[in-house]
Amino acid sequence: MEQQKLPNVTIVIVLSIIGFVCCCFAGLPGVLFGGIALFLALKDEKLYKQNPENYSNYSTLKTAKTISIVVLALGVLYLLWSIYSIMSMGGWDAYMEQSREMMEQWGIEE
């Protein structure tokens, strides 16, 4: 019988890479993309374990799963750091006030 490829491996890699890029700008998109990628990776891993002889790209799935876990961890850490930073400034209102003052200082109009 000819071996098939696991169905979600490419999607997991793409979501993980997008999530990694998004981790640099904000934590929430990284968490979302990493979480979805991890869910799909676990789903494919379960499918593989039912019939391992039917699938040929399990090593790629393991790599994609590792990347999605790293992206998820980075996203959570960045999100927690962002929340801590906002709270240490005095909450959301103080954060927005500081942002407004910086925009005025740089001459950026709202």
C-alpha positions in Angstrom: 0.0 0.0 0.0 1.3 3.5 -0.9 2.1 5.8 2.0 0.1 9.0 2.3 1.2 12.3 3.7 -0.4 13.6 6.9 -3.1 16.2 5.9 -2.2 19.2 8.2 1.6 19.2 8.3 2.0 22.1 5.8 -0.7 24.1 7.5 0.9 23.6 10.9 4.3 24.8 9.5 2.7 27.9 7.9 0.7 28.8 11.0 3.8 28.4 13.2 5.9 30.6 11.0 3.2 33.3 10.9 2.8 33.0 14.7 6.5 33.4 15.2 6.6 36.6 13.1 3.5 37.9 15.0 5.2 37.2 18.4 7.6 40.0 17.6 4.7 42.6 17.5 2.1 41.4 19.9 1.6 38.3 22.0 -2.0 37.5 21.2 -1.6 36.7 17.5 1.3 34.4 18.4 -0.8 32.6 20.9 -3.7 32.2 18.5 -1.6 30.9 15.6 0.6 28.8 17.8 -2.5 27.3 19.5 -4.2 26.4 16.3 -1.0 24.9 14.9 -0.5 22.8 18.0 -4.1 21.6 17.9 -3.7 20.5 14.2 -0.4 18.9 15.0 -1.9 16.9 17.8 -4.8 15.9 15.6 -2.4 14.6 12.9 -0.2 12.9 15.5 -3.3 11.0 16.8 -4.1 10.0 13.2 -0.5 8.8 12.7 -0.6 6.7 15.8 -3.7 4.8 14.6 -1.9 3.6 11.5 1.8 4.5 11.4 2.6 2.4 8.3 0.2 4.5 6.2 2.0 7.9 6.6 5.4 9.0 5.4 6.0 12.5 6.8 5.8 12.0 10.6 9.3 13.5 11.1 8.1 16.8 9.5 5.1 16.7 11.8 7.3 16.4 14.9 9.4 19.4 13.7 6.2 21.4 13.0 4.8 20.5 16.5 8.0 21.7 18.1 7.9 25.0 16.3 4.2 25.5 17.3 5.1 24.8 21.0 7.9 27.4 20.8 5.6 29.9 19.2 2.9 29.3 21.7 5.4 29.7 24.6 6.8 32.9 23.2 3.4 34.3 22.5 2.3 33.6 26.1 5.4 35.2 27.5 5.1 38.3 25.4 1.4 38.6 26.2 2.2 38.3 30.0 5.0 40.8 29.7 2.7 43.3 27.9 0.0 42.9 30.5 2.6 43.4 33.3 4.0 46.5 31.5 0.5 48.1 31.2 -0.4 47.3 34.8 2.9 48.7 36.1 2.2 52.0 34.3 -1.0 52.4 36.2 -3.5 50.5 34.0 -4.9 51.0 30.5 -5.9 54.6 30.9 -2.4 55.6 32.1 -0.9 53.6 29.2 -3.1 55.4 26.6 -2.3 58.8 28.2 1.5 58.1 27.9 1.0 57.0 24.3 -0.9 60.2 23.5 1.8 62.3 25.1 4.5 60.5 23.1 2.6 61.0 19.9 2.2 64.8 20.6 5.9 64.9 21.4 6.8 63.4 18.0 4.3 65.6 16.2 2.0 62.7 15.1 -1.6 63.8 14.7 -4.4 61.5 15.7 
